[in-house]
Amino acid sequence: MMPHVVQRLTAEFGIEFSDAFCQTEASYLVAHGRSIPGELPSGRKTWCPQIEMRLVDDAGRRVRPGTPGQCLVRGPSLMSGYLDDPAATEEVFADGWLHTGDVLVENEDATYTYVDRAKYLIKSGGENVFPAEVEQVLTLHPEVVEACAFGVPDPRWGEVVKVVVVVAPGATATKEDLARWSRDRIASFKRPRYVEFMAAESLPRSTTGKLQRHLLAAAGARPEEQV
């Protein structure tokens, strides 16, 4: 759930909220966090002691705190491998570490913040754009219910950001409104260059309810969506 939804939920019912960073291959729990009633979740999570972890760059070197890196884990609670797929097992366990494919940042207080999936990274003019950051900014807009960001080809920048947005019933927000909203909140190269509005029921989802980002990205961008 988006942080503002958690904040409203816990305030309304006077409850605490516990969330987890997890992966099936790591036997579910990797790190956990907790929010008190009415608190806007920070996204920071504490690492589980039974799992060893490191954050690395594309060359496999450990990154400094504050720098995004792919999360590698190892420990007794991890899976032993994928069923009948030794090639996939060997690939994901390169160098003896499970490569989660998730990008995290280590904070100054030794907590960790989830950034995004490595495969969702958008390369725009040599800069890295993580879709989750763009989505979080847009969903803070009072009329936006859900947002999905991804990269689309661009002749000058290689890729630029497109967002598919679901707005609340009766909302009047335009693509120009959302562009202005993001202008004061994220860097220029991260701002959406294309905005498409879509009904919630039209979003492609898997059988488990996960948004299928790759299907939205495959549709590309149309000139009338440009901001």
N, C-alpha and C positions, 0 to 999 in steps of 0.2 A: 504494500500500500504506500501511496505517496505520503510524505511527512505531514502535510497539512490535514490529511484524512485521519491519520493516527492521532493528531492533536485534538481534533474535534471529537473523535470516538472516545478517547480516554477522559476528556473533560465532561462529556455528556453522561457517561455511565460511572465516572469516578473509579476507574480501574487503571491498573498498570498495564504496560504493553511490553512483551518480550519478543524480540525478533532474532533471527539467526542468519548467518552467512553459512551456506552449506552446499554440499555436492554429494550425489549418490555414491560416487566412487570413493569418497572419504567417509562412508558410513554416516551420512547426514551432517552432524554438527562439526563445524570448524571454528567458528567464532560466534559470540552472542552479545546482545545488547539489551538494555532495559530502559523504559521511559516511565516517568511518574505521570499521574493524571494531569492533563492539560499541557504537558511539555511537548515542544516541537522536537522530534527526534533529531539528534545530531548526525546519526548514521555511523557513529564510532562504535566499534565492537572490540571486546576483549577476547584474546586468543585462548583456545582450549589447551590446557597443559599437556594432554596426551599426544598432541600432534606437533611435530617440528615443522617450522615454516620459514621460507625466505622469499623475498621479492627480487626479481631479476629483470635486466633489460633484454633486448633481443639477442644479445651475444652471450647471455647466461651469466652476466656479472651482477653481483648484488648492487642494489640501488640505495641511495641515501634516504633517510627519513624526509618526507615531503615530496619525493619523486615517485610518480606512478611506476609500478613494475608488475610483471606477471607473477601470480602467486604459485609457488611450488610447495608441496607438502609431502611429508613422509611420517610413518608411524605405524603402530600395531593395529589401528582401527581401519586402515585403508583396505580396499579390495585387493585381491590377489591377481585379478586380471579380468578381461572381457571373455565371455564364454565363446569358445571355438573361434577366437580371433587373435592369434598370437601377434600378428603384425600391428594391430591397433594397440595391443597391450605394450609392445616394445616401444611404440612411438610415444604413448602417453607417459611411460615411465623412463624417459630418457635420463641418463646419468643417475638413475636410482631414485629420482624424485617424481612424484605425480604432478604433471603439468595441468593445472586446473583450467587454463584458458581465461581466467579472471584477472583483471587488473585492480590492484589495491594500492593504497598509500599508507605508510606508517606515520602516525602523528607523534608530536613531541612527548606525549604522555604514555607512549607505548601501546596505544590503541590503534586500530586499523579501520580505514574507511574504504568501502567498496566503491570503485570508480565505474567499471563497465566490463563487458566481455571484450577481450582483445580483438576478436574477429569483427567487432562492430566499429572499430576505430575508423574515423574519417580523416583522410589526408588532404588538407586544403592549403595549397600554396606552400607546402613544406611544413605546415603546422599540424599538430595533432588535435583532433576534436573528438571528444567522447560524447556519444549521443545522450547518455544519461544526464549530463550537465545541462544540455539544451532542454531536455524534457522537463527537468526539475524547475527551470526558470519559467517555462511556458505554463506549467500546471499551477504556478502560483497566481496566475491571472484569474480573477474572480469568475470569469465565464468559461474557462477551459476545464473540462472534465478529464481528458486524457490526451496525451501527445506521444507521437513516435517519430524520432529523428533518424535520418540515415543520409548517406552520401549519394549524390547523383553526379554524373560526368559533367565537367566544365572545361571548355577549350583553353581557358587562361589559367585556372587554378588547379586543374586536375580533377578535383571534386569540390562541390559546395554542399551546404546543408539544405535538405528539404525536410519539412515536418508535415505529418498528417495529424490533424487536430479534431478532436470531438469536443463540441461546446455544449453547454447546458441548454435545456429547452427554453426557447424565447430569447436566447442570446443574440446580440447585435454586433459582436466583434467581427472586424474585417481582417484581411491579411495585413493591411497597413497598420491596423491597431496592434496586432501581435508583433509586427516588426518594430514598432516604436517601443513597445513594452520590453522587448529583448535588448534594444539598443543601449539602455541605461544599466543593464544587468550582466551582460557578458561581452567578451571581446568581439571586435568587428568580424574577425574571421570565423567566429563560432555562430554568428547570427544566421537565422534561416534566410535563404535566398528564394526559396519556393515554399508556399503554404497551400495545403489542400485540406478542405473541410470534408469530413466523412461522418456518417451516422455510426453510432457505436455498434449496431448490429451488422454493419457492413465490414467491419474490421476482420481480417482473416485470423483465425485462432486455431490452435491445435486442439486435440481432444481433451487435453488437460487445462485448456483455457489460456495458454501462453500466446501472446501476440506473435504472429509469424512475420517478423520484420522483413525477411528476405523477399516475401511475396509483394510487399508494398514497394520495396526498393526496385524490384524487377519491372514495375510499371513505369519507372522513370519520372520525368517531370514534363509538364506541359507549359507552353509560353504564357498562358493566362494565369498560371499559378505564381509567376515570378513577382517578387516584391521589389 
